[in-house]
């Protein structure tokens, strides 16, 4: 395949997590718009497929990481007859690098040397441009550049079924402005204290907002929701464990704001235009915050770098995680309330102008 010829087939490998999978969707849209005849196959995680698996024009191959080696063999078997012009290997974890060995592709595009790890360099033969200071979505978008494209427009349009919209409309009926609160991240040290969530939720309720807790059905998420509810003086809706990924997307599309740490729901909200009050101390919002609009995030990442690493954020490697016990305590309730009020005022102005 010549360097800038149109590929007949491309395999995308990004199995997880929810937020990162949303970042792949604009790349899919870029490839489809430029090369509508190119067949796209996406190896994606079992949970993540529930969110994006109905994207039109894409063949999905599910990787069940909980199945271990059997999961890898299943992917290899599903792709046995496939021969791709290019593989976009967008995940550097050792498991994904091993998984990619079963993919037959002439060109194998991976990360630059600085962002590669876990033997990534052994499974690729081309690399994306070496850049620092990029948001994760832009880094993923750059995987089309070695193929001769440039991602200049970001579009999601992740399908949401009518059933999901109907369910969300039933939960959040009427026109009352709604604050959703998704209190947990899969990284426990990114989570904020229950009583601080409750203080912000009580403030929003006192200002006439409808407040609803959202989250998955896991015991950890149920426990976190119960702790927040116990600390509230108001009575928020509790939707924890009641929705699906598609129903959450529909719910986010009806809400005005989402309060959350760096998490999958943060990026799901961003895809449907729901404003995000992101809580960032353990991670850098300029790298992994809500892509479209980070004005409403509370950013204590620099303070965390100074406290825990002894230097400003500008002097630590881009993308460094500062997941230390107590790091999220750097985010004060008053700072979050200030961002809530600023975002609410912005939305009121937009409605009247």
C-alpha positions as CSV (number, residue, x, y, z in Angstrom):
1,X,0.0,0.0,0.0
2,X,1.7,3.3,-1.1
3,X,2.0,5.8,1.8
4,X,-0.9,8.1,0.6
5,X,-3.2,5.7,-1.3
6,X,-6.7,5.1,-0.1
7,X,-6.8,2.0,2.1
8,X,-9.4,-0.6,1.4
9,X,-9.6,-1.7,5.0
10,X,-8.6,-0.3,8.4
11,X,-8.6,-2.0,11.8
12,X,-8.9,0.2,14.9
13,X,-7.8,-1.2,18.2
14,X,-9.0,0.7,21.2
15,X,-10.8,-1.5,23.7
16,X,-11.2,0.8,26.7
17,X,-12.1,2.8,28.7
18,X,-15.5,4.5,28.1
19,X,-14.0,8.0,27.9
20,X,-11.2,7.0,25.6
21,X,-13.7,5.1,23.4
22,X,-15.7,8.3,22.9
23,X,-12.5,10.0,21.7
24,X,-12.2,7.4,18.9
25,X,-15.6,8.2,17.5
26,X,-14.5,11.5,15.8
27,X,-11.6,9.6,14.2
28,X,-14.1,7.1,12.8
29,X,-16.2,10.0,11.4
30,X,-13.1,11.5,9.9
31,X,-12.2,8.3,8.1
32,X,-15.7,7.7,6.9
33,X,-16.1,11.2,5.5
34,X,-12.7,11.1,3.7
35,X,-12.9,7.4,2.5
36,X,-16.5,6.3,2.5
37,X,-15.6,3.1,0.6
38,X,-13.0,2.0,3.2
39,X,-14.2,-0.8,5.5
40,X,-13.6,-0.1,9.2
41,X,-13.3,-2.8,11.8
42,X,-13.1,-1.8,15.5
43,X,-11.8,-4.1,18.3
44,X,-13.6,-2.8,21.4
45,X,-14.3,-3.9,24.9
46,X,-17.4,-5.7,25.9
47,X,-18.8,-2.9,28.0
48,X,-17.7,-0.1,25.7
49,X,-19.4,-1.8,22.7
50,X,-22.8,-1.1,24.5
51,X,-22.1,2.6,24.0
52,X,-20.7,2.7,20.4
53,X,-21.5,-0.7,18.9
54,X,-24.3,0.7,16.8
55,X,-22.2,3.3,14.9
56,X,-23.2,2.8,11.3
57,X,-20.7,1.5,8.8
58,X,-18.4,-0.1,11.3
59,X,-17.8,-3.8,12.0
60,X,-17.3,-4.4,15.7
61,X,-15.2,-7.2,17.2
62,X,-15.8,-7.6,20.9
63,X,-12.8,-8.2,23.2
64,X,-13.8,-9.6,26.6
65,X,-10.8,-8.9,28.7
66,X,-12.3,-10.7,31.7
67,X,-11.9,-13.9,29.6
68,X,-8.2,-13.7,29.6
69,X,-6.4,-15.6,26.9
70,X,-9.7,-17.1,25.7
71,X,-10.8,-13.5,25.0
72,X,-7.7,-12.9,22.9
73,X,-8.2,-16.2,21.0
74,X,-11.8,-15.2,20.3
75,X,-10.7,-12.0,18.7
76,X,-8.0,-13.7,16.7
77,X,-10.5,-16.3,15.4
78,X,-13.0,-13.5,14.4
79,X,-10.2,-11.8,12.4
80,X,-8.7,-15.0,10.9
81,X,-9.8,-14.2,7.4
82,X,-9.2,-10.5,7.6
83,X,-6.3,-8.8,5.9
84,X,-6.1,-5.0,6.6
85,X,-4.2,-2.3,4.8
86,X,-3.7,-0.6,8.1
87,X,-4.0,-1.2,11.9
88,X,-4.4,1.9,14.1
89,X,-3.0,0.6,17.4
90,X,-4.4,3.2,19.8
91,X,-3.8,1.4,23.1
92,X,-0.4,0.9,24.6
93,X,-1.2,-1.5,27.5
94,X,0.7,-4.8,27.3
95,X,-2.6,-6.8,26.9
96,X,-3.6,-4.7,23.8
97,X,-0.1,-5.0,22.4
98,X,-0.3,-8.7,22.6
99,X,-3.8,-8.7,21.2
100,X,-2.6,-6.8,18.2
101,X,-0.2,-9.6,17.2
102,X,-3.2,-11.6,15.9
103,X,-4.1,-8.8,13.5
104,X,-2.8,-9.1,9.9
105,X,-2.0,-5.6,8.7
106,X,0.5,-4.2,6.2
107,X,0.9,-0.9,8.1
108,X,0.8,-0.8,11.8
109,X,0.5,2.7,13.2
110,X,1.3,3.3,16.9
111,X,2.2,6.0,19.3
112,X,5.4,8.0,19.2
113,X,8.3,6.9,21.3
114,X,7.5,9.2,24.2
115,X,4.0,7.8,24.6
116,X,4.8,4.2,23.8
117,X,5.2,1.6,26.6
118,X,4.8,-2.1,27.4
119,X,6.6,-3.3,24.2
120,X,4.4,-1.1,22.0
121,X,7.3,-0.4,19.6
122,X,7.6,-4.1,18.8
123,X,4.1,-4.4,17.4
124,X,4.0,-1.3,15.2
125,X,6.0,-0.2,12.1
126,X,4.9,3.5,11.9
127,X,4.2,6.1,14.5
128,X,2.0,9.2,14.9
129,X,3.7,12.6,15.1
130,X,5.5,13.2,18.4
131,X,3.7,16.0,20.2
132,X,3.3,17.2,23.8
133,X,0.5,19.2,25.3
134,X,-2.3,17.4,23.4
135,X,-5.7,16.4,24.6
136,X,-6.2,12.7,24.4
137,X,-8.8,13.2,21.7
138,X,-6.4,15.1,19.5
139,X,-3.7,12.4,20.0
140,X,-6.2,9.7,18.9
141,X,-7.3,11.9,16.0
142,X,-3.7,12.1,14.8
143,X,-3.7,8.4,14.0
144,X,-5.0,9.2,10.6
145,X,-2.0,11.5,9.8
146,X,0.4,8.7,8.7
147,X,-2.3,7.6,6.3
148,X,-2.4,11.1,4.7
149,X,-5.4,12.6,6.5
150,X,-5.8,15.3,9.1
151,X,-8.7,15.5,11.6
152,X,-9.9,19.0,11.4
153,X,-13.5,18.6,12.6
154,X,-14.8,16.8,15.7
155,X,-18.1,15.0,15.5
156,X,-19.7,12.3,17.6
157,X,-23.4,11.7,16.9
158,X,-23.3,8.5,18.9
159,X,-26.7,6.9,18.3
160,X,-29.3,7.1,21.1
161,X,-32.3,4.8,20.8
162,X,-35.8,6.1,21.1
163,X,-36.4,3.9,24.1
164,X,-33.5,5.6,25.9
165,X,-34.9,9.0,25.2
166,X,-38.3,8.0,26.4
167,X,-36.8,6.6,29.6
168,X,-34.8,9.8,30.2
169,X,-37.9,12.0,29.5
170,X,-39.8,10.0,32.1
171,X,-37.1,10.5,34.8
172,X,-36.5,14.2,34.0
173,X,-39.9,15.5,32.8
174,X,-40.6,19.1,32.4
175,X,-38.3,22.1,31.9
176,X,-36.7,22.3,35.4
177,X,-32.9,22.8,35.0
178,X,-31.1,19.7,36.0
179,X,-27.8,19.0,37.6
180,X,-26.7,15.4,37.3
181,X,-24.0,14.1,39.7
182,X,-21.9,11.1,38.8
183,X,-19.7,10.8,41.9
184,X,-17.3,8.0,41.1
185,X,-14.4,7.3,38.8
186,X,-13.0,3.9,38.1
187,X,-9.8,5.4,39.7
188,X,-10.8,5.6,43.4
189,X,-8.2,8.3,44.2
190,X,-10.0,10.7,41.7
191,X,-13.2,10.6,43.8
192,X,-14.3,13.6,45.9
193,X,-15.7,13.4,49.4
194,X,-19.4,12.5,49.8
195,X,-20.2,15.4,52.1
196,X,-18.7,17.8,49.5
197,X,-20.9,16.5,46.7
198,X,-23.8,16.8,49.1
199,X,-23.0,20.4,49.9
200,X,-23.0,21.4,46.2
201,X,-26.2,19.4,45.5
202,X,-28.0,21.1,48.4
203,X,-26.9,24.5,47.0
204,X,-28.2,23.6,43.5
205,X,-31.5,22.4,45.0
206,X,-31.9,25.6,47.0
207,X,-31.4,27.5,43.8
208,X,-34.4,25.7,42.2
209,X,-32.5,23.1,40.3
210,X,-33.5,19.4,40.0
211,X,-30.6,17.3,41.2
212,X,-30.1,13.6,40.3
213,X,-27.5,11.1,41.2
214,X,-26.4,8.7,38.4
215,X,-24.0,5.8,38.4
216,X,-23.6,2.1,37.5
217,X,-24.9,-0.9,39.4
218,X,-21.6,-1.9,41.0
219,X,-21.4,-2.2,44.8
220,X,-18.7,0.6,44.9
221,X,-21.0,3.0,43.0
222,X,-24.0,2.0,45.1
223,X,-22.0,2.6,48.2
224,X,-20.7,6.0,47.0
225,X,-24.3,7.1,46.1
226,X,-25.6,6.0,49.5
227,X,-22.9,8.0,51.2
228,X,-23.8,11.1,49.2
229,X,-27.5,10.7,49.8
230,X,-26.9,10.3,53.6
231,X,-25.0,13.6,53.6
232,X,-27.7,15.6,51.7
233,X,-30.2,17.8,53.4
234,X,-32.2,17.9,50.1
235,X,-33.7,14.9,48.4
236,X,-32.2,14.3,45.0
237,X,-33.4,11.8,42.6
238,X,-31.5,8.5,42.8
239,X,-31.0,6.9,39.4
240,X,-27.9,4.9,40.4
241,X,-27.9,1.5,38.8
242,X,-31.2,2.1,37.0
243,X,-29.9,3.2,33.6
244,X,-27.9,1.7,30.7
245,X,-25.1,3.5,28.9
246,X,-27.6,4.5,26.2
247,X,-30.1,5.7,28.8
248,X,-27.3,7.7,30.5
249,X,-26.5,9.3,27.2
250,X,-30.2,10.3,26.8
251,X,-30.3,11.6,30.4
252,X,-27.2,13.7,29.8
253,X,-28.8,15.1,26.7
254,X,-31.7,16.4,28.8
255,X,-29.5,17.8,31.6
256,X,-27.9,21.2,31.8
257,X,-24.8,20.2,33.9
258,X,-22.9,17.2,35.1
259,X,-20.8,17.2,38.3
260,X,-18.2,14.5,38.2
261,X,-14.5,13.7,38.6
262,X,-12.4,12.6,35.6
263,X,-14.5,9.7,34.4
264,X,-16.3,8.1,31.5
265,X,-19.6,10.0,32.1
266,X,-17.6,13.3,31.8
267,X,-16.8,12.4,28.2
268,X,-20.2,11.0,27.5
269,X,-21.7,14.3,28.6
270,X,-19.3,16.3,26.4
271,X,-20.5,14.3,23.3
272,X,-24.1,15.5,23.8
273,X,-23.3,19.1,24.8
274,X,-24.1,18.8,28.5
275,X,-21.8,21.2,30.4
276,X,-19.4,19.5,32.7
277,X,-18.3,20.7,36.2
278,X,-15.2,18.5,36.2
279,X,-13.2,17.9,39.4
280,X,-9.5,17.8,38.5
281,X,-6.6,17.5,40.9
282,X,-5.3,14.0,40.2
283,X,-5.4,14.5,36.4
284,X,-4.8,17.4,34.0
285,X,-8.0,18.7,32.5
286,X,-6.2,20.1,29.5
287,X,-5.2,16.5,28.6
288,X,-8.2,14.5,29.8
289,X,-11.0,16.9,30.7
290,X,-14.2,17.5,28.7
291,X,-12.9,18.2,25.2
292,X,-15.3,20.9,23.9
293,X,-15.6,23.1,27.0
294,X,-13.4,23.1,30.1
295,X,-14.5,26.5,31.4
296,X,-16.6,25.0,34.2
297,X,-13.9,22.6,35.5
298,X,-12.3,23.2,38.9
299,X,-8.6,22.7,38.2
300,X,-6.3,22.0,41.1
301,X,-3.8,20.0,39.1
302,X,-1.0,22.5,39.5
303,X,-1.6,22.7,43.2
304,X,-1.4,18.9,43.4
305,X,1.8,18.9,41.4
306,X,3.4,21.5,43.8
307,X,2.2,19.7,46.9
308,X,2.9,16.1,46.0
309,X,5.7,16.4,43.4
310,X,7.4,19.6,44.6
311,X,7.2,21.3,41.2
312,X,4.6,23.1,39.1
313,X,2.5,21.2,36.5
314,X,4.5,22.9,33.7
315,X,7.6,21.0,34.9
316,X,6.3,17.5,35.1
317,X,5.7,15.1,32.1
318,X,2.6,15.8,30.2
319,X,-0.1,13.4,31.2
320,X,1.3,12.6,34.6
321,X,-1.3,11.3,37.1
322,X,-1.1,12.5,40.6
323,X,-3.4,9.9,42.2
324,X,-2.3,10.3,45.8
325,X,-4.4,9.9,49.0
326,X,-6.1,13.2,49.8
327,X,-5.3,14.9,46.5
328,X,-9.0,15.6,45.7
329,X,-9.3,17.4,49.0
330,X,-7.5,20.3,47.3
331,X,-10.9,21.0,45.6
332,X,-13.0,23.1,47.9
333,X,-16.8,23.2,47.9
334,X,-16.8,27.0,47.4
335,X,-14.8,26.7,44.2
336,X,-17.2,24.2,42.8
337,X,-20.2,26.3,43.8
338,X,-18.6,29.3,42.1
339,X,-18.2,27.3,38.8
340,X,-21.8,26.0,39.1
341,X,-23.1,29.6,39.4
342,X,-20.9,30.8,36.6
343,X,-22.1,28.0,34.3
344,X,-25.8,28.6,35.3
345,X,-25.4,32.3,34.6
346,X,-23.9,31.6,31.2
347,X,-26.7,29.3,30.3
348,X,-29.4,31.8,31.4
349,X,-27.7,34.5,29.3
350,X,-27.5,32.2,26.3
351,X,-31.3,31.5,26.6
352,X,-32.2,35.2,26.7
353,X,-29.8,36.5,24.0
